[in-house]
Amino acid sequence: MVDVEQFNPRNEAALRAWWEVGHAATSYRPGKPWPLWEQSRVALPAHNPERGITLIGAIDGREMVGAGLLIRPLKENLHTATAFAYVRPDRTREGIGRRLATELEVVAGGDGRTTLQSEAYLPPDGSGGASEAFAAAMGYAVASRESIKELTLADYVARRNDLAASAPVPDGYRIVTFDTVCPDEHLDSYGRLLGMLLDEVPLGDLDLTDSEWDGARIREAEQRLTEIGRHMHTALAIAPDGSVAGVSDVRIDDDDPAYGQVGITLVDPAHRGHRLGLVLKLATHDVAVATYPSLVSVDTSNAEVNTWMNAVNEALGYRTIETLLELQKRL
């Protein structure tokens, strides 16, 4: 008999067992699909002002054979939650994944969430897989399709000088970089741009609304990143009038300096047409290369319909390693 139970992420033994299940369940995927243990050990129990999490495990005797995660936004989109279910590879096709997914729905519904979102990962050509079939069986529809891309540092270094020569900083603009903590003089304008994100990126049918980022919220988020050892190396494009015209970042953890991840890249519509997206990405990747001698690769994801950003990433040397299906279900 398999029991499904919630547990406190501060219970390190349970958290380690949960982590082991997720690690095994994602081991078939390319790239860096699962964080290192030290990253999870620090980040999951830590206070997060942006998100609430629930962890569940499927227990058979004294062994954890399934792991579930529910993420609930705490600032906006309070009608949504994101659910993930993982089953140890030697225990698939026993109904464990369905039990985990059902329990996550119960938890989400009890918190007043009416829209559940999740993800399925396929090969680069988008061919079907077990995760997509399971999602469909659980009532999830595909709301958006994205490409997960990976950049090796060798590819970036080989292309970097030619790209920089082809995309100089536009006249009148300047680039400001920082590690995690935004300079005070740009804080309000940076927040204004962050608040535009969900209106400007392709969301497909995902039921999400935009957010508001004032200085206090930004500082609270920065403090959490600092406390868990996550660096958000950020580049801002400053327009001639002093406003923030664009932003991009690369995120790297102290516990895993070999791998980075692009967070966001966004250019204000009023300042597009100057190749600022490429300029900003060059700036953040240059900082990452200079700061982390052991850096091996950086990954990112973009909606397949976002042809402009996909072209920027391909110019940098990113190559598609997976197709990501953004899934959605109404409770």
Backbone as numpy.savetxt, mean C-alpha at the origin, in Angstrom:
# Nx Ny Nz CAx CAy CAz Cx Cy Cz
-11.51 -30.40 14.70 -12.36 -29.21 14.70 -11.47 -27.97 14.70
-11.73 -27.07 13.74 -10.98 -25.83 13.64 -11.81 -24.71 14.26
-11.22 -24.00 15.21 -11.89 -22.88 15.86 -11.33 -21.58 15.28
-12.21 -20.59 15.09 -11.80 -19.28 14.60 -11.92 -18.29 15.75
-10.81 -17.64 16.09 -10.77 -16.78 17.27 -10.07 -15.46 16.95
-10.54 -14.38 17.58 -9.81 -13.12 17.56 -8.71 -13.17 18.61
-7.63 -12.41 18.38 -6.59 -12.33 19.40 -5.98 -10.94 19.38
-5.36 -10.60 20.48 -4.72 -9.30 20.65 -3.35 -9.32 19.97
-3.07 -8.35 19.08 -1.77 -8.35 18.41 -0.59 -8.18 19.37
-0.85 -7.78 20.62 0.22 -7.69 21.60 0.59 -9.05 22.17
-0.20 -10.08 21.84 0.15 -11.45 22.19 1.17 -11.92 21.15
2.46 -11.82 21.49 3.49 -12.01 20.48 3.54 -13.43 19.95
3.25 -14.41 20.79 3.27 -15.80 20.31 2.17 -16.03 19.28
0.97 -15.51 19.57 -0.14 -15.65 18.61 0.15 -14.86 17.35
0.72 -13.67 17.51 1.03 -12.85 16.35 2.07 -13.54 15.47
3.06 -14.17 16.08 4.08 -14.88 15.29 3.45 -16.03 14.52
2.55 -16.78 15.16 1.87 -17.89 14.47 1.03 -17.37 13.31
0.34 -16.25 13.55 -0.47 -15.61 12.50 0.44 -15.19 11.34
1.56 -14.57 11.66 2.51 -14.11 10.64 3.04 -15.29 9.82
3.33 -16.39 10.48 3.85 -17.57 9.78 2.85 -18.09 8.76
1.57 -18.09 9.11 0.55 -18.54 8.16 0.52 -17.63 6.93
0.50 -16.32 7.16 0.47 -15.39 6.04 1.71 -15.51 5.17
2.85 -15.68 5.81 4.11 -15.83 5.08 4.07 -17.05 4.18
3.59 -18.18 4.73 3.51 -19.40 3.93 2.49 -19.27 2.81
1.36 -18.61 3.11 0.27 -18.52 2.13 0.62 -17.61 0.96
1.56 -16.69 1.15 1.92 -15.76 0.07 3.27 -16.08 -0.56
3.88 -17.19 -0.16 5.24 -17.49 -0.60 5.34 -17.77 -2.10
4.23 -18.10 -2.75 4.25 -18.38 -4.18 4.32 -17.11 -5.02
4.04 -15.97 -4.42 3.96 -14.72 -5.19 5.33 -14.12 -5.43
5.52 -13.42 -6.53 6.81 -12.76 -6.80 6.97 -11.50 -5.96
8.16 -10.91 -6.01 8.38 -9.65 -5.31 8.46 -9.83 -3.81
7.89 -8.88 -3.09 7.95 -8.85 -1.62 6.52 -8.78 -1.09
5.76 -9.89 -1.18 4.34 -9.83 -0.84 4.03 -9.83 0.65
4.99 -10.12 1.50 4.72 -10.26 2.93 5.84 -9.57 3.71
5.51 -8.79 4.72 6.55 -8.10 5.47 7.41 -9.05 6.29
8.60 -8.60 6.65 9.43 -9.38 7.57 8.75 -9.44 8.94
9.11 -10.46 9.70 8.55 -10.61 11.04 8.78 -9.38 11.89
9.98 -8.82 11.86 10.26 -7.65 12.69 9.37 -6.46 12.32
9.02 -6.33 11.05 8.11 -5.26 10.66 6.72 -5.48 11.25
6.20 -6.68 11.12 4.87 -6.97 11.65 4.85 -6.91 13.17
5.90 -7.41 13.79 5.96 -7.43 15.26 5.87 -6.02 15.83
6.45 -5.04 15.12 6.44 -3.66 15.60 5.17 -2.93 15.16
4.79 -3.08 13.89 3.74 -2.24 13.33 2.34 -2.65 13.76
2.05 -3.94 13.81 0.67 -4.35 14.05 0.17 -4.02 15.47
0.98 -4.16 16.52 0.47 -3.78 17.84 0.48 -2.27 18.09
1.17 -1.50 17.25 1.34 -0.07 17.51 0.04 0.69 17.28
-0.15 1.75 18.05 -1.32 2.61 17.86 -1.30 3.19 16.45
-2.46 3.17 15.79 -2.57 3.72 14.45 -3.78 4.66 14.42
-3.55 5.98 14.29 -4.66 6.91 14.30 -5.53 6.84 13.05
-5.03 6.19 12.01 -5.76 6.13 10.74 -6.59 4.87 10.58
-6.17 3.79 11.21 -6.80 2.50 10.96 -6.96 1.70 12.24
-8.08 0.99 12.34 -8.24 -0.02 13.36 -8.07 -1.39 12.72
-7.47 -2.33 13.45 -7.28 -3.67 12.88 -7.86 -4.72 13.81
-8.32 -5.80 13.20 -8.73 -6.99 13.92 -7.98 -8.17 13.32
-7.34 -8.97 14.17 -6.65 -10.17 13.74 -7.41 -11.39 14.22
-7.56 -12.37 13.35 -8.20 -13.62 13.74 -7.34 -14.78 13.27
-7.46 -15.89 13.97 -6.73 -17.09 13.59 -7.66 -18.29 13.56
-7.39 -19.20 12.64 -8.08 -20.49 12.61 -7.17 -21.49 13.31
-7.66 -22.04 14.41 -6.84 -22.88 15.29 -7.30 -24.33 15.21
-6.35 -25.20 14.92 -6.62 -26.64 14.93 -5.72 -27.25 16.00
-6.32 -27.60 17.14 -5.52 -28.08 18.27 -4.67 -26.96 18.80
-3.37 -27.07 18.66 -2.44 -26.04 19.12 -1.78 -25.30 17.96
-2.27 -25.56 16.73 -1.65 -24.96 15.56 -2.58 -23.93 14.91
-2.00 -22.83 14.45 -2.76 -21.87 13.66 -2.60 -22.26 12.20
-3.73 -22.50 11.54 -3.71 -22.96 10.15 -4.33 -21.95 9.20
-4.92 -20.89 9.75 -5.49 -19.83 8.92 -5.35 -18.50 9.64
-5.28 -17.43 8.87 -5.09 -16.10 9.45 -5.98 -15.10 8.72
-6.61 -14.23 9.48 -7.46 -13.20 8.89 -7.11 -11.83 9.42
-7.34 -10.82 8.59 -7.05 -9.43 8.95 -8.18 -8.55 8.44
-8.70 -7.70 9.33 -9.70 -6.71 8.95 -9.14 -5.33 9.28
-9.15 -4.44 8.29 -8.65 -3.07 8.45 -9.83 -2.12 8.31
-10.01 -1.24 9.30 -11.15 -0.31 9.30 -10.62 1.12 9.31
-10.93 1.93 8.28 -10.55 3.35 8.33 -11.23 4.03 9.50
-10.52 4.97 10.14 -11.05 5.64 11.32 -11.33 7.13 11.10
-10.95 7.67 9.95 -11.11 9.11 9.71 -12.19 9.42 8.68
-12.27 8.62 7.62 -13.28 8.79 6.59 -13.57 7.41 6.00
-14.51 7.34 5.07 -14.92 6.05 4.52 -15.26 5.06 5.63
-16.03 5.56 6.59 -16.36 4.74 7.76 -17.37 3.64 7.44
-17.87 3.63 6.22 -18.77 2.55 5.78 -17.99 1.37 5.23
-16.67 1.48 5.13 -15.87 0.44 4.49 -14.96 -0.27 5.48
-14.51 -1.44 5.06 -13.44 -2.17 5.74 -12.77 -3.04 4.68
-11.53 -3.42 4.94 -10.79 -4.27 4.00 -10.43 -5.57 4.70
-10.77 -6.68 4.05 -10.62 -8.01 4.66 -9.63 -8.86 3.87
-8.80 -9.61 4.60 -7.85 -10.53 3.99 -7.92 -11.85 4.74
-7.90 -12.96 4.01 -7.90 -14.29 4.61 -6.76 -15.11 3.99
-6.01 -15.78 4.85 -4.88 -16.59 4.41 -5.00 -17.98 5.03
-4.67 -19.00 4.25 -4.72 -20.38 4.74 -3.37 -21.03 4.48
-2.90 -21.76 5.47 -1.63 -22.46 5.30 -1.71 -23.39 4.10
-0.71 -23.42 3.23 -0.82 -24.17 1.98 -1.20 -25.64 2.14
-0.79 -26.27 3.24 -1.12 -27.68 3.41 -2.53 -27.90 3.95
-3.29 -26.79 4.18 -4.64 -26.93 4.73 -5.69 -26.25 3.85
-5.38 -26.05 2.60 -6.37 -25.45 1.70 -7.44 -26.47 1.34
-8.55 -25.96 0.79 -9.68 -26.77 0.34 -10.35 -27.54 1.48
-10.29 -26.96 2.68 -10.99 -27.56 3.82 -12.09 -26.63 4.36
-12.33 -25.52 3.68 -13.34 -24.57 4.14 -12.83 -23.56 5.14
-11.52 -23.57 5.42 -10.96 -22.66 6.43 -11.02 -21.22 5.93
-10.67 -21.00 4.68 -10.72 -19.65 4.13 -12.12 -19.06 4.17
-13.11 -19.87 3.87 -14.50 -19.39 3.91 -14.90 -19.03 5.34
-14.49 -19.82 6.31 -14.83 -19.51 7.70 -14.16 -18.22 8.15
-12.91 -18.02 7.75 -12.23 -16.77 8.08 -12.93 -15.57 7.45
-13.24 -15.69 6.16 -13.89 -14.58 5.46 -15.25 -14.26 6.06
-15.98 -15.28 6.44 -17.30 -15.07 7.04 -17.18 -14.38 8.39
-16.20 -14.78 9.19 -16.00 -14.14 10.48 -15.61 -12.68 10.32
-14.78 -12.37 9.33 -14.41 -10.98 9.08 -15.62 -10.15 8.68
-16.53 -10.73 7.92 -17.76 -10.03 7.57 -18.60 -9.73 8.81
-18.66 -10.69 9.72 -19.42 -10.48 10.96 -18.81 -9.34 11.77
-17.50 -9.32 11.88 -16.83 -8.26 12.63 -17.08 -6.91 11.97
-16.95 -6.86 10.66 -17.16 -5.61 9.94 -18.59 -5.12 10.08
-19.55 -6.01 9.93 -20.96 -5.63 10.09 -21.27 -5.15 11.49
-20.65 -5.77 12.47 -20.86 -5.34 13.85 -20.31 -3.96 14.13
-19.37 -3.52 13.32 -18.80 -2.18 13.45 -19.50 -1.18 12.54
-20.60 -1.59 11.94 -21.37 -0.68 11.09 -20.83 -0.52 9.69
-19.91 -1.36 9.28 -19.36 -1.27 7.93 -20.29 -1.98 6.96
-20.57 -1.35 5.84 -21.52 -1.90 4.88 -20.87 -2.27 3.55
-19.62 -1.89 3.33 -18.90 -2.23 2.12 -17.57 -2.86 2.50
-17.36 -4.09 2.02 -16.10 -4.78 2.27 -15.26 -4.76 1.00
-13.98 -4.55 1.16 -13.06 -4.58 0.03 -11.95 -5.58 0.32
-11.36 -6.10 -0.74 -10.27 -7.06 -0.59 -9.43 -7.03 -1.85
-8.52 -7.99 -1.96 -7.61 -8.04 -3.10 -7.39 -9.48 -3.53
-7.16 -9.66 -4.82 -6.74 -10.95 -5.37 -5.57 -10.70 -6.30
-4.63 -11.63 -6.32 -3.39 -11.45 -7.07 -3.28 -12.54 -8.14
-2.99 -12.10 -9.37 -2.91 -12.99 -10.51 -1.57 -12.81 -11.20
-1.20 -13.73 -12.10 0.01 -13.52 -12.90 -0.09 -12.24 -13.73
1.03 -11.77 -14.28 1.01 -10.50 -15.02 0.02 -10.45 -16.16
-0.27 -11.61 -16.78 -1.21 -11.61 -17.90 -2.67 -11.57 -17.45
-2.89 -11.56 -16.12 -4.26 -11.46 -15.61 -5.06 -12.73 -15.71
-4.40 -13.86 -15.97 -5.13 -15.12 -16.07 -5.69 -15.52 -14.71
-6.73 -16.33 -14.74 -7.45 -16.68 -13.52 -6.61 -17.45 -12.53
-7.00 -17.39 -11.28 -6.31 -18.12 -10.24 -7.26 -18.46 -9.11
-6.75 -19.21 -8.14 -7.59 -19.68 -7.04 -8.13 -18.52 -6.22
-7.34 -17.45 -6.05 -7.80 -16.33 -5.22 -8.98 -15.62 -5.85
-9.00 -15.48 -7.17 -10.11 -14.83 -7.85 -11.37 -15.70 -7.75
-11.21 -17.00 -7.92 -12.35 -17.90 -7.82 -12.94 -17.89 -6.40
-12.06 -17.88 -5.40 -12.53 -17.84 -4.01 -13.29 -16.55 -3.74
-12.76 -15.42 -4.22 -13.42 -14.14 -4.02 -14.81 -14.13 -4.65
-14.91 -14.65 -5.86 -16.22 -14.70 -6.53 -17.19 -15.58 -5.75
-16.71 -16.70 -5.22 -17.58 -17.58 -4.45 -18.07 -16.92 -3.17
-17.28 -15.98 -2.63 -17.67 -15.25 -1.42 -18.49 -14.00 -1.73
-18.80 -13.77 -3.00 -19.66 -12.65 -3.36 -18.96 -11.35 -3.68
-17.65 -11.38 -3.87 -16.89 -10.17 -4.21 -16.86 -9.97 -5.72
-17.03 -8.74 -6.15 -16.93 -8.38 -7.56 -15.64 -7.59 -7.78
-15.12 -7.64 -9.00 -13.92 -6.88 -9.34 -14.32 -5.42 -9.55
-13.73 -4.52 -8.74 -14.05 -3.10 -8.83 -12.98 -2.32 -9.59
-11.76 -2.85 -9.64 -10.67 -2.16 -10.33 -9.54 -3.15 -10.57
-8.76 -2.89 -11.60 -7.61 -3.73 -11.92 -6.35 -2.87 -11.89
-5.31 -3.40 -11.25 -4.05 -2.69 -11.17 -2.90 -3.60 -11.59
-1.80 -2.98 -11.94 -0.57 -3.71 -12.22 0.40 -3.46 -11.08
0.96 -4.53 -10.53 2.02 -4.42 -9.54 3.34 -4.50 -10.29
4.18 -3.51 -10.07 5.43 -3.40 -10.80 6.61 -3.38 -9.84
7.73 -3.88 -10.32 8.96 -3.92 -9.52 10.09 -3.29 -10.30
10.91 -2.51 -9.61 12.08 -1.87 -10.19 13.32 -2.37 -9.47
14.25 -2.97 -10.20 15.53 -3.33 -9.59 16.44 -2.12 -9.66
17.28 -1.97 -8.66 18.14 -0.79 -8.61 19.13 -0.75 -9.76
19.54 -1.91 -10.24 20.46 -1.94 -11.38 19.80 -1.33 -12.61
18.51 -1.65 -12.83 17.79 -1.07 -13.97 17.65 0.43 -13.81
17.35 0.87 -12.59 17.18 2.31 -12.38 18.48 3.06 -12.63
19.58 2.57 -12.07 20.86 3.26 -12.21 21.25 3.35 -13.69
20.93 2.30 -14.46 21.29 2.30 -15.87 20.51 3.36 -16.66
19.32 3.70 -16.22 18.46 4.64 -16.95 18.51 6.05 -16.39
18.95 6.22 -15.19 18.72 7.44 -14.44 19.25 8.70 -15.12
20.48 8.70 -15.60 21.06 9.93 -16.14 20.34 10.39 -17.40
20.01 9.46 -18.28 19.29 9.84 -19.50 17.90 10.38 -19.17
17.24 9.78 -18.19 15.92 10.26 -17.80 16.00 11.66 -17.20
16.98 11.88 -16.33 17.13 13.18 -15.70 17.42 14.26 -16.73
18.20 13.93 -17.75 18.49 14.90 -18.79 17.25 15.23 -19.61
16.35 14.25 -19.75 15.14 14.47 -20.55 14.02 15.14 -19.76
14.16 15.19 -18.45 13.09 15.75 -17.61 13.69 16.64 -16.53
14.22 17.81 -16.92 14.76 18.72 -15.91 13.62 19.35 -15.10
13.97 19.89 -13.94 12.97 20.61 -13.13 12.48 21.80 -13.95
11.17 21.95 -14.14 10.65 23.04 -14.97 11.02 24.41 -14.41
11.16 25.37 -15.30 11.47 26.74 -14.89 10.44 27.25 -13.89
10.94 27.86 -12.83 10.07 28.43 -11.82 9.70 27.49 -10.70
9.89 26.18 -10.90 9.59 25.18 -9.88 10.88 24.78 -9.16
10.72 24.22 -7.98 11.86 23.65 -7.27 11.40 22.40 -6.54
12.33 21.51 -6.24 12.03 20.25 -5.57 12.58 20.29 -4.15
11.73 19.96 -3.19 12.10 19.87 -1.78 11.94 18.42 -1.36
12.93 17.83 -0.71 12.82 16.46 -0.22 12.92 16.45 1.30
12.27 15.47 1.92 12.37 15.31 3.37 12.12 13.85 3.73
12.58 13.48 4.90 12.38 12.14 5.44 11.24 12.18 6.44
10.05 11.80 6.00 8.87 11.57 6.83 8.20 12.84 7.33
8.95 13.79 7.88 8.38 14.96 8.54 8.42 16.16 7.59
7.24 16.62 7.19 7.14 17.73 6.24 7.58 19.04 6.88
8.37 19.85 6.18 8.74 21.16 6.72 7.50 22.01 7.01
7.55 22.77 8.10 6.39 23.56 8.54 5.86 24.47 7.44
6.76 25.07 6.65 6.31 26.07 5.68 5.48 25.47 4.55
5.54 24.13 4.38 4.78 23.49 3.30 3.62 22.64 3.83
3.43 22.61 5.13 2.51 21.65 5.73 1.08 21.84 5.22
0.55 23.04 5.26 -0.85 23.25 4.86 -1.07 22.94 3.39
-0.15 23.39 2.54 -0.31 23.14 1.11 -0.15 21.66 0.77
0.74 20.99 1.49 0.91 19.54 1.35 -0.39 18.83 1.72
-1.01 19.24 2.81 -2.27 18.65 3.22 -3.37 18.86 2.19
-3.40 20.04 1.59 -4.40 20.31 0.55 -4.25 19.32 -0.60
-3.01 19.03 -0.99 -2.78 18.10 -2.09 -3.15 16.68 -1.70
-2.79 16.26 -0.48 -3.16 14.92 -0.02 -4.68 14.73 -0.06
-5.42 15.78 0.27 -6.87 15.70 0.27 -7.47 15.50 -1.10
-6.69 15.72 -2.17 -7.18 15.55 -3.53 -7.00 14.13 -4.06
-6.27 13.29 -3.31 -5.77 12.04 -3.86 -6.87 11.16 -4.45
-7.89 10.84 -3.67 -8.90 9.89 -4.14 -9.78 10.46 -5.23
-9.82 11.79 -5.37 -10.54 12.39 -6.49 -9.74 12.32 -7.78
-8.42 12.15 -7.67 -7.56 12.25 -8.85 -7.04 10.91 -9.36
-6.98 9.89 -8.50 -6.49 8.59 -8.98 -7.66 7.75 -9.45
-7.46 6.91 -10.48 -8.55 6.05 -10.97 -8.93 5.01 -9.91
-10.20 5.00 -9.52 -10.67 4.08 -8.49 -11.59 2.99 -9.04
-11.94 3.07 -10.33 -12.90 2.11 -10.85 -14.22 2.25 -10.12
-14.74 1.12 -9.64 -16.02 1.12 -8.92 -15.85 1.08 -7.41
-14.64 1.31 -6.91 -14.43 1.28 -5.47 -15.23 2.40 -4.80
-15.92 2.06 -3.74 -16.81 2.98 -3.04 -16.02 3.75 -1.99
-15.25 4.75 -2.44 -14.40 5.53 -1.56 -14.60 7.01 -1.83
-14.52 7.80 -0.77 -14.62 9.26 -0.90 -13.33 9.89 -0.41
-13.11 11.14 -0.80 -11.86 11.81 -0.48 -11.76 12.17 1.00
-10.59 12.65 1.37 -10.29 12.90 2.78 -9.81 14.33 2.97
-9.69 14.72 4.23 -9.14 16.02 4.58 -7.92 15.82 5.46
-6.83 16.51 5.12 -5.58 16.37 5.85 -5.13 17.73 6.35
-5.43 18.02 7.60 -4.90 19.24 8.19 -3.54 18.95 8.82
-2.89 20.00 9.32 -1.56 19.84 9.87 -1.50 18.86 11.02
-2.51 18.88 11.89 -2.50 17.98 13.04 -2.57 16.52 12.62
-3.38 16.24 11.62 -3.50 14.86 11.15 -2.19 14.39 10.52
-1.58 15.24 9.73 -0.30 14.87 9.12 0.76 14.60 10.18
0.84 15.47 11.18 1.85 15.29 12.23 1.59 13.99 13.01
0.34 13.64 13.24 0.02 12.42 13.97 0.45 11.20 13.15
0.20 11.24 11.85 0.62 10.13 10.99 2.14 10.03 10.92
2.81 11.15 10.84 4.28 11.15 10.81 4.86 10.57 12.09
4.25 10.90 13.22 4.75 10.39 14.50 4.67 8.87 14.54
3.56 8.31 14.04 3.44 6.86 14.05 4.52 6.22 13.16
4.73 6.77 11.98 5.75 6.21 11.10 7.12 6.24 11.77
7.43 7.34 12.42 8.71 7.46 13.11 8.84 6.42 14.21
7.77 6.21 14.95 7.80 5.28 16.08 8.00 3.83 15.63
7.49 3.46 14.46 7.62 2.07 14.01 8.81 1.88 13.06
9.59 2.95 12.84 10.79 2.81 12.03 10.55 2.79 10.54
9.49 3.44 10.09 9.20 3.49 8.65 9.52 4.89 8.13
10.36 4.94 7.13 10.76 6.22 6.55 9.95 6.48 5.28
9.38 7.66 5.18 8.64 8.06 3.99 9.45 9.16 3.32
10.33 8.75 2.42 11.20 9.71 1.73 10.36 10.40 0.66
10.13 11.69 0.86 9.14 12.43 0.09 9.78 13.56 -0.69
9.29 13.77 -1.91 9.68 14.91 -2.73 8.44 15.75 -3.01
8.55 17.05 -2.81 7.49 17.99 -3.14 7.96 18.87 -4.29
7.06 19.11 -5.24 7.32 20.11 -6.29 6.69 21.42 -5.82
7.50 22.45 -5.65 7.03 23.75 -5.18 6.86 24.66 -6.40
5.64 25.15 -6.58 5.31 25.99 -7.73 5.88 27.39 -7.56
5.88 28.19 -8.63 6.40 29.57 -8.52 5.72 30.40 -7.45
4.44 30.11 -7.15 3.73 30.88 -6.13 3.95 30.33 -4.72
4.78 29.29 -4.57 5.11 28.73 -3.27 4.22 27.58 -2.83
3.19 27.25 -3.60 2.29 26.16 -3.24 2.89 24.81 -3.63
2.40 23.75 -3.01 2.84 22.41 -3.36 2.08 21.97 -4.60
2.81 21.72 -5.68 2.19 21.36 -6.96 2.19 19.87 -7.21
3.01 19.12 -6.47 3.07 17.67 -6.68 3.81 17.00 -5.54
3.59 15.71 -5.39 4.22 14.95 -4.32 4.45 13.52 -4.79
5.55 12.92 -4.33 5.78 11.50 -4.51 6.62 11.02 -3.34
6.51 9.74 -2.99 7.33 9.23 -1.89 7.72 7.79 -2.13
8.80 7.38 -1.47 9.24 5.99 -1.40 9.37 5.65 0.08
8.78 4.51 0.48 8.74 4.12 1.89 9.65 2.93 2.13
10.49 3.04 3.15 11.46 1.99 3.46 11.54 1.84 4.97
11.54 0.60 5.44 11.58 0.32 6.87 13.01 0.10 7.35
13.27 0.53 8.59 14.58 0.27 9.20 14.88 -1.23 9.23
13.84 -2.04 9.45 14.04 -3.48 9.59 14.19 -4.21 8.25
13.96 -3.51 7.13 14.06 -4.17 5.83 14.56 -3.18 4.78
15.79 -2.71 4.91 16.29 -1.65 4.01 16.62 -2.13 2.61
16.40 -3.40 2.31 16.67 -3.91 0.96 15.51 -3.65 0.01
14.32 -3.33 0.56 13.13 -3.19 -0.29 12.39 -1.90 0.04
11.92 -1.23 -1.01 11.13 -0.02 -0.85 9.80 -0.15 -1.56
8.92 0.78 -1.26 7.59 0.79 -1.87 7.18 2.22 -2.14
6.72 2.49 -3.35 6.17 3.80 -3.65 4.82 3.94 -2.95
4.64 5.07 -2.25 3.36 5.31 -1.60 2.40 5.99 -2.55
2.56 7.30 -2.75 1.69 8.02 -3.67 2.55 8.86 -4.61
2.00 9.14 -5.77 2.53 10.15 -6.68 1.33 10.92 -7.21
1.34 12.23 -6.99 0.18 13.04 -7.36 0.66 14.43 -7.77
0.15 14.90 -8.89 0.43 16.25 -9.37 -0.90 17.00 -9.46
-0.95 18.18 -8.89 -2.13 19.03 -8.97 -2.51 19.23 -10.44
-3.78 19.04 -10.80 -4.18 19.21 -12.21 -3.76 20.55 -12.80
-3.70 21.59 -11.97 -3.31 22.91 -12.48 -1.85 22.98 -12.88
-1.07 21.96 -12.51 0.37 22.01 -12.80 0.83 20.82 -13.65
-0.10 20.15 -14.28 0.27 19.03 -15.13 0.78 19.52 -16.48
1.48 18.64 -17.17 2.04 18.99 -18.46 3.49 19.42 -18.40
4.11 19.35 -17.21 5.51 19.75 -17.04 6.42 18.56 -16.72
5.89 17.35 -16.78 6.62 16.12 -16.45 7.04 16.10 -14.98
6.23 16.75 -14.13 6.57 16.79 -12.71 6.51 15.40 -12.07
5.63 14.53 -12.55 5.58 13.18 -11.99 6.90 12.46 -12.12
7.50 12.53 -13.29 8.81 11.89 -13.51 9.89 12.59 -12.70
9.87 13.92 -12.66 10.85 14.67 -11.89 10.80 14.28 -10.42
9.59 14.18 -9.87 9.42 13.82 -8.46 9.90 12.40 -8.18
9.57 11.48 -9.07 9.99 10.10 -8.85 11.51 9.96 -8.95
12.11 10.68 -9.85 13.58 10.67 -9.91 14.16 11.17 -8.59
13.56 12.20 -8.02 14.08 12.76 -6.77 13.99 11.76 -5.63
12.85 11.09 -5.48 12.69 10.14 -4.37 13.56 8.91 -4.57
13.67 8.44 -5.79 14.49 7.26 -6.04 15.98 7.59 -5.85
16.37 8.79 -6.21 17.75 9.20 -5.95 18.06 9.21 -4.46
17.14 9.73 -3.67 17.33 9.75 -2.22 17.43 8.32 -1.68
16.55 7.43 -2.15 16.56 6.04 -1.68 17.88 5.36 -2.01
18.38 5.55 -3.23 19.64 4.94 -3.64 20.80 5.47 -2.79
20.79 6.78 -2.54 21.88 7.38 -1.78 21.84 7.00 -0.31
20.64 6.76 0.23 20.48 6.52 1.67 20.65 5.06 2.04
20.30 4.15 1.13 20.27 2.72 1.46 21.17 1.95 0.49
22.43 1.76 0.83 23.34 1.02 -0.06 22.87 -0.42 -0.32
22.09 -0.98 0.60 21.63 -2.37 0.45 20.32 -2.48 -0.32
19.77 -1.37 -0.79 18.48 -1.40 -1.48 18.58 -2.24 -2.75
17.66 -3.19 -2.89 17.64 -4.11 -4.03 16.56 -3.73 -5.03
15.35 -3.42 -4.53 14.25 -3.15 -5.44 13.20 -2.27 -4.77
12.35 -1.69 -5.61 11.23 -0.87 -5.16 10.01 -1.35 -5.94
8.85 -1.43 -5.27 7.65 -1.82 -6.00 6.59 -0.74 -5.93
5.65 -0.83 -6.84 4.56 0.14 -6.92 3.37 -0.54 -7.56
2.22 0.11 -7.54 1.04 -0.41 -8.25 0.26 0.77 -8.81
-0.34 0.55 -9.96 -1.13 1.57 -10.62 -2.31 0.93 -11.32
-3.42 1.66 -11.38 -4.56 1.18 -12.16 -4.15 0.98 -13.60
-4.64 -0.09 -14.21 -4.28 -0.36 -15.59 -4.70 0.77 -16.52
-5.77 1.50 -16.17 -6.25 2.59 -17.02 -5.44 3.87 -16.83
-4.54 3.90 -15.85 -3.73 5.09 -15.61 -2.52 5.07 -16.53
-2.77 5.34 -17.80 -1.73 5.17 -18.82 -0.55 6.11 -18.60
-0.83 7.34 -18.10 0.24 8.30 -17.90 1.23 7.81 -16.85
0.72 7.40 -15.68 1.63 6.96 -14.62 2.29 5.64 -14.98
1.60 4.77 -15.68 2.22 3.53 -16.11 3.39 3.81 -17.05
3.24 4.82 -17.93 4.33 5.18 -18.84 5.52 5.73 -18.06
5.26 6.55 -17.03 6.34 7.07 -16.19 7.10 5.92 -15.52
6.36 4.98 -14.96 7.01 3.87 -14.26 7.81 2.99 -15.22
7.28 2.76 -16.41 8.01 1.95 -17.37 9.29 2.66 -17.81
9.24 3.99 -17.94 10.45 4.74 -18.30 11.52 4.61 -17.23
11.10 4.54 -15.96 12.04 4.38 -14.86 12.66 2.98 -14.83
11.99 2.02 -15.45 12.48 0.65 -15.46 11.60 -0.34 -14.73
10.44 0.10 -14.24 9.52 -0.83 -13.57 8.97 -1.83 -14.57
8.80 -3.08 -14.11 8.24 -4.14 -14.92 7.12 -4.85 -14.14
6.04 -5.16 -14.84 4.89 -5.78 -14.19 5.23 -7.19 -13.73
4.93 -7.47 -12.45 5.16 -8.82 -11.91 3.86 -9.50 -11.49
2.78 -8.73 -11.30 1.49 -9.30 -10.93 0.37 -8.40 -11.41
-0.82 -8.98 -11.51 -2.05 -8.21 -11.69 -2.81 -8.25 -10.38
-3.23 -7.07 -9.93 -3.99 -6.95 -8.68 -5.45 -6.65 -9.01
-6.35 -7.45 -8.50 -7.77 -7.19 -8.61 -8.24 -6.56 -7.31
-8.78 -5.34 -7.41 -9.42 -4.70 -6.25 -10.85 -5.20 -6.20
-11.22 -5.81 -5.07 -12.51 -6.47 -4.93 -13.44 -5.71 -4.01
-14.73 -5.91 -4.18 -15.70 -5.20 -3.35 -16.98 -6.02 -3.18
-17.56 -5.90 -1.98 -18.80 -6.62 -1.67 -19.65 -5.74 -0.76
-20.94 -5.65 -1.05 -21.87 -4.95 -0.17 -22.44 -5.94 0.82
-22.40 -5.60 2.08 -22.96 -6.47 3.12 -24.47 -6.29 3.24
